[in-house]
Amino acid sequence: MKAHAEIAEVWPRDGRIRLVGRIHGLPARDTAGSWELVLTRRAHPDRRLRYAADLKGDRFESELPVADLAAPDYAPVEEWDIHLSDGHVELRAGKHLDDIRGKKKIYVFPEQHVGNLGVRPYYTIKDNLSLECRTGGSA
């Protein structure tokens, strides 16, 4: 399996989304250094948000404030893809090692609201973790 950021826990609450997981498929020497959680807006790949990731061995933990995802130029539905990066390597975040297929229809995370924007984590059809932002949510 390709190297990736294997998600173990997703905690959407209190205006934040906390992610916990492990780096899978990289030698331990390659996980040294400073890592960050990187969110890339799918409709505008040049728009990226970065957050510090606490890394101990191959285990990582990071969180992001939902309010940072607000943008004035949103379509009714926008998506952000999640990666873990050390500035050289960018690992896609997902959940691939549990043998559960079709996570998109199985895992349903609660939606959080910021203004009229609803934000929720979701698994893609490829079992990667992304964020969905829908305008018109209730405050």
N, C-alpha and C positions, 0 to 999 in steps of 0.2 A: 504494500500500500504506500502511496505517495506521502511524503512528510506533510503533516498538518497540525493544527491546534485542536486537539480532541477536547470537546466541551463535556464537562462532568456535571456542572450545575449552572442554571440560569435563574437569577433572582430579580424579577421586575417588581419593584415596590418603592414607595416613598419618593417618586420622582427620579429614580435611578435604575439602571440595569447593571447588575453585578454578574460577572462571568468568572467561573473557576474551571480549570482544566489542566491538561498536560500537553507538552509538546511531544508529538509522536513521530518517529522516523528520522530524527537527527541525532548524531552522536553527541554525547554529553559535552564534549569540548566545544561544540557548535552552539550550545545554548548559553554560554557565558556572555556577559556583557549586559547592556541596557536594552530592554524590549519595551514595546508599546502596542496597545490595541489601536488598530487603524480601521476607521469606518470610511467606506467609499460610496458616495451617492451614485447609484447605478445610472441615472439619467444624465449626470454630470460628473464623469470620472475624475475631473480635475478638482472637484470639491471633496476634500478629505478632512476628517477630524481625527485627532490623535490624543491618546490618553496613556499615562504611565501604566505599565504592567509590572506587578511585583512577581519576580521569578525566583523560585528556590528549587535548585536542581532542574527537573523538567516540569515542575508544577507552576502554573501561573494563576494570577488573580488580577482582575481589573474591573473598573466600573466607569460608567458614563452617565452624565445627567441628561435626562430625556429632553429638557428645554434646549439643549444644544442642537437638536435635530430640527428645530423650527426654522423655516425659510420662507421668504415672501413670494418666491416663484414656484411654489409646489403645484404639481398636477394633482388631481384628486387622490391618486395613490402614488407614493414614492417608495423606493426601496434602497436600503443601505446594506452593503456587503461587509462582513467582518473578517479581519485578518489580524494576525499577530506578527510583528516585524521587529527586527533588530537593526533596520536600516539597509541591510544587504539582502536578507532572506525575508520573503513575505509568505506566511503560512495561512491558508484558508482555515477559518474556524468551522467546525462541524462535529457531528457525532456519527462516527463510522464503525467503531469497534464493538458495538453491542449486538450486532446481527438483527436488529429490528429494522425492517424495511417499511417504507412509507411513513416516515415520521411526520411529514407535512400534514397528514390527516389524523395522526395519533396525538401529537403534542400540541396543546393549545395553551398559550401563555396569556395571562391577563393583559388587557390594554390599559395604558396609562395616558392621561390627558394633560396637555399643556395648551391653554387657550382653546382654539377649535381644532387642534391636532391630536389625533389618537395614535399612539405608538405601541407596537407590540413586537416581541421577538417571534420568529417562526423558522421552521426548518424548510429548506427548499426541496424540490423533488430529488436533488442529489444529496440530501441529508446534510447540507451546509447550513450554518446559522446566519440569518439576515434579520434586518429590522424593517417592518412595514409601517409607513406613516400615512394616515388617511386624514384628509381635511374634512371638516364638517362634524368632527367629534364633539361631544358635549363637554363643557368645562367642568 
